[in-house]
Amino acid sequence: MTDAPTDPPPQTRRDLLARIGLAAGGAAMYQAMTALGASAESTYTGPIRLEGDARNASVLVLGAGVAGLVAAIELRKAGYRVQVLEYREKAGGRAWTLRGGDRFTELGGATQEVRFDEGQYFNPGPWRIPYNHRGILDYAHRLNVPLEPFIQVNHNALVHGRNAFGGRPKRYREIMADYHGGVAELLAKSTQQGKLDGLITKEDGEILIESLRSFGALDRNLAYAKNLQSSDRRGFEKDPGGGLSARPVPSEPMSLKDVLSSRAWAYLASGALTEFQMTMFQPVGGMDQIALAMAREVQDAIRYNTKVVGIQQDDRGVTVAYEDTGTPGQVQQARADWCVCTLPLSILSQLEVNVSAPMANAIQAVPYAASVKVGLQMKRRFWEQDEAIYAGISYTDLPIRMIQYPAHGYGSRGKGVVLGAYAFGPYAYEFTALAPEERVRRAVEWGSQLHPQYKDEFETGVGVGWHRVPWSLGCNGIWTEATRRDHYDNLCALDNRIILAGEHASYIPAWQEGSVTSAIDAVSRLHRRVVSA
Amino acid sequence: MTDAPTDPPPQTRRDLLARIGLAAGGAAMYQAMTALGASAESTYTGPIRLEGDARNASVLVLGAGVAGLVAAIELRKAGYRVQVLEYREKAGGRAWTLRGGDRFTELGGATQEVRFDEGQYFNPGPWRIPYNHRGILDYAHRLNVPLEPFIQVNHNALVHGRNAFGGRPKRYREIMADYHGGVAELLAKSTQQGKLDGLITKEDGEILIESLRSFGALDRNLAYAKNLQSSDRRGFEKDPGGGLSARPVPSEPMSLKDVLSSRAWAYLASGALTEFQMTMFQPVGGMDQIALAMAREVQDAIRYNTKVVGIQQDDRGVTVAYEDTGTPGQVQQARADWCVCTLPLSILSQLEVNVSAPMANAIQAVPYAASVKVGLQMKRRFWEQDEAIYAGISYTDLPIRMIQYPAHGYGSRGKGVVLGAYAFGPYAYEFTALAPEERVRRAVEWGSQLHPQYKDEFETGVGVGWHRVPWSLGCNGIWTEATRRDHYDNLCALDNRIILAGEHASYIPAWQEGSVTSAIDAVSRLHRRVVSA
C-alpha cells in the first residue's frame, strides 16, 4: 500500500523522510527508499512443491490475509492438517474491497456505512499488481481470477501544484514533453558546441545528438520549439481533424525554467519504476477477488471472528489462545505442532508470545506506516466525458496527493468511484484526526481544485485511515537500513515451532507479493524442518 | 494503420522516406512525418446536430466503412433518405477483424482461410484507439461497444536489433533506464562542472541537477551506476523477495556508449507521441465491433455486395453505376440528390467520375501505402507464462518489425494470437511478394529470433498485404507537404453534388478518427448547402 516512491513531489519526499525518521537530503532519501525495498520485484519462480512426508503434522495459521491463505493452501497440499484463525468475518486482510452495504468500525468507534451503488467499489488497501509480481499473479491465474489492466501513468491526467503555474493544473503530457524537450535541447546544444569534450567522444556525441532529436522532439536547429513535432508530444493548440479546416495548430511549450521551478518533473519518474511500469493489473471487480478465491480453496479450514490473544510454544507444539469476537473475554485454546503467524507486527507486538529474544526484539522493532485513502462516488464519469481522462492518476501537492480514476467501465454512462485521496505520514494523521464524514468533505473540497465538477457530481464517500483499522493498526511495516541489518533475519527465522510471514517479513513491503513470497519461503523452511526431523 | 512514426529504428525512417519519395535526412523526415499528419489528435467536439430542414433530400453513401457509416447515421438523423452501397458482404471496411472460418481472396487470386480457434481474432487493419480520438470513442460509447485498454508500451517487452548486443534481445526497460540514466548523468555532471554556463543560470542548474537525479536514478555522485536505484528502473539481477535470502541484488547497467550505438533508443519515443500515450483502447472482441455497431444503426439502408463502377453527377443529382458482385457485368444504377463518396482514392481514381478538374487532380495525387500484417495463433501464451510479457509490443529491425501480444485474456491457459509482423514500404512489398503461407512461415522464422518458443508453439496464421486487398489497394492515402498544399482542399470541397470523406480526406490519415471527423465535416457542409439552397 505504500507507493511513496512513485508519487513524490518534493513535499512527499519530506513526508517519507519524516516517516522513517531520517534527517537527510535527496541522495540519502534514495538510499532510504531502496532500504525500504519499496520498489521491488519478486523472487517467485513458479508454484512450489513441498516434497517429502509431512508426517500428518498440524499447523495453526494465524490470519487469513494473503500470506496466511498462501501458507494454508501450500501446507495442505503438502499433507499438513491446517487450521486458520481469522479475526474478521471474511478473508483477505488488507486486500480489502468496500462495496455498498459494507460497514466497518475504526479505532475510536466511528462506524462508516458504505453507500456506493451496485457494481461500484473501492480498494482501501492494495489496488494494483505489477507484471513482475509473479507470485500473486500466478495465484490469480491458477484460481481463474480475471485480471484487467491497471493504468498507472495517464498522459492526459493532471499534474497540479498549489504554487505551480498559478495553481492551474497541467496535463502530464505537457510536463513530460516540455521537460524531455528542454533537457534534450540543453544537452544536444552543449554537445554540439563542444562543451562536453572530455565527457563524450565526438563519434558518440553525434549519435547522442541524433538520439536527443528523437527523445526530445527537437527541430533541425536542435531547439525544442513551438511546432507540430513538439505538439505531437505535448498536445496541439488545435487538433488535426478531417475535411476542411482540419490543419493542426501547434501549442506553445513551457520554458525549461518554468518546468524546473514548478517541480512537477518529480512526478515523471512514477511510471519508470519497475513496480509501476506497464503492464500492471487489477482483478476484475475489486482487489479482494484474489484473496477470496484463495480462501475458497481452504474454506473449511478457516475459523472467522476469532481474535488471537496469546501464543505459547513448547518443545512439542504451539498453543494459541483466542476469543470469539462475539463473546469477548471467553478465552479458548487451539493447539498444533507448528504455527505460521501472519498477524501484522503492529498487532503481534501487543500480544504475549514466547519466542526467543532476537525474534521478540525484531517484532518490536518495526513501526507501522500511517496512511489514508478516500473513495468518492460521483454521479457521472466527468473525467472521461469532459476531459478525456480514462483511468490513471492525477497528482497534486494538496493533502489528497492524488486522484485516481477507475480502470474499468470505460465510457459507461453510469457512476464511478474515484480514489479521492491517498496520503502517507503527516497528511494521513491530519486526515484521520477528522471524523470520517469530514475526511470525505475535505477530499471533495481539495479535489475540486483539480476538477471543478467535483462539487456537483459528488454523491457519497468513505475514508479509511489504516492506522485506525483495529486489525492492522497501520498500512505496512516500515524498515530502515538499520532495522533490516539488526532484525530482519531474526524476524524471519523459524523460532522453534513458530514462523512469521507477511509483507513485514519481506523486501517487498506493502505489496501482496511480499506476503506471497514470504509465506512460500516460510512454509518451505518449516517443511524442511519437519521432513528432516 | 500507419504507425511508422512510432516504430522507427533508423531503418524504418528510411523506409518512410523511401515511401513518401523524399530524399532527405532526419530533420526533413520529421517535417515529412508531421506533413503526413500521421501523429495526430482529433477536432471532434461531441455529437453533431444538423439543424434545419433536409427537405426530404436523398443521399447515396458509397462505402460502409467507418466514414460511410458515420455519414449515413448522421444524415438519416437529420432527415435525409440515405442509401449505402458497399462492395463487401459486410460493413467496416478496413476496420476488419479476422476470425476462424473467415475466408478472403487477395489480388492475384490467392485465398486464405482463417483457422483460428473460437474466441481468437486478429485485426489486420486498425487495432488501437488513442484517448484523444474522441470521435470514434464517442461513437463506441454511444453504441455501447465495450472497450478495454490497448497496451502500446510494455516495459518488459523486447527490443531486438540484428547488430545490437550480439543479436540478443534486451528488455524495453533496460534500454529506457540506461538511456535516461546515461543522458541524465552526462547533463548533470556537465552542469555541475560549469560547462553549461551561459546556457543555464546557476539557480536553474541546481534544480536541473536535482530533477536529473530523479529522472535518471543518479546516485549521490551524479552517476548512473550499478545499485538498487538503477535496478529499480532497469530490473534487478536478483529480485527482492520474502523471508530469508530475500535481499535484492542489483544488475549491471549498459554504458551510454553501448546504448547509443545499438540505436535501440529509437524505440523509446513510441509511447511519447500523443497517439500512443496512455490510455489507449481496443473494442472487446475485435476492432470491427464499433463499425458493426454503427452498421446496425442503418442496417436497412445498406446494400452489400455492390461494386460501384461509375459516378456521374448533373445539376439535379448523382447517378451511381454499380454491379452486384455475384453478377459482374450487369450494370445497374442508383440515383440520389447528393453523394458522399468514401471509396479509397486508390479505387476511386480508377473509376469514371465527373467531378471538377481540381478534385479530379486531387483524386489522382494521393498514392497509397503498402503494408502487411501477419497474425499467428500460438498453442499457449508463452510470452506471459515464460517471460512475464503481458500485451504490448516488442520491436525488432527484422522485416517483421514488431510482435504484438494480445491485450485481453491475460493469464488464461488457452491459446493466443500475436501480431507476428507489421511492416510498411519495401518490407511490405517483399513480404507480400510471397505466397500467403510463405509470409506466415517467414514471420514464424524471424519471430523465433525474439522468442525461441515460436517454432514449437505456432499453429496457424494469416497474412494480409493491404496493397493486395482488392477493395482498398493499400493501407492509407499518403500525403506530403506538397500534395497537402496543392490538393487537399480541392479533395475535400463539395464538388457540385459530390463530397468525399474518409481517412484520406483528413489530417489523421490511417486512423478511424480521420474517417469519423472527415465524415462529420463532409455531411455538415453538405447539409449547410441543402439548408441554404
Interface residues (C-beta under 8 A of the other chain):
Chain A: G26 A27 A28 Y30 M33 T34 G37 S39 A40 E41 S42 T43 Y44 Y131 N132 R134 L137 A140 H141 P146 L147 E148 P149 I151 V153 N154 H155 N156 R173 M176 A177 Y179 H180 V183 L186 L187 K189 S190 K195 L196 L199 I200 T201 D204 I207 L208 E210 S211 L212 R213 S214 F215 A217 D219 R220 N227 L228 Q229 S231 D232 R233 G235 F236 K238 D239 P240 G241 G242 G243 L244 S245 A246 R247 P248 L256 K257 L260 S261 R263 W265 A266 L268 A269 A272 L273 T274 E275 Q277 M278 T279 F281 A388 I389 Y390 A391 G392 A407 Y410 G411 S412 R413 D489 C492 A493 A501 E503 A505 S506 Y507 I508 E513 G514 S515 V516 T517 S518 A519 I520 D521 A522 R525
Chain B: G26 A27 A28 Y30 M33 T34 G37 S39 A40 E41 S42 T43 Y44 Y131 N132 R134 L137 A140 H141 P146 L147 E148 P149 I151 V153 N154 H155 N156 R173 M176 A177 Y179 H180 V183 L186 L187 K189 S190 K195 L196 L199 I200 T201 D204 I207 L208 E210 S211 L212 R213 S214 F215 A217 D219 R220 N227 L228 Q229 S231 D232 R233 G235 F236 K238 D239 P240 G241 G242 G243 L244 S245 A246 R247 P248 L256 K257 L260 S261 R263 W265 A266 L268 A269 A272 L273 T274 E275 Q277 M278 T279 F281 A388 I389 Y390 A391 G392 A407 Y410 G411 S412 R413 D489 C492 A493 A501 E503 A505 S506 Y507 I508 E513 G514 S515 V516 T517 S518 A519 I520 D521 A522 R525
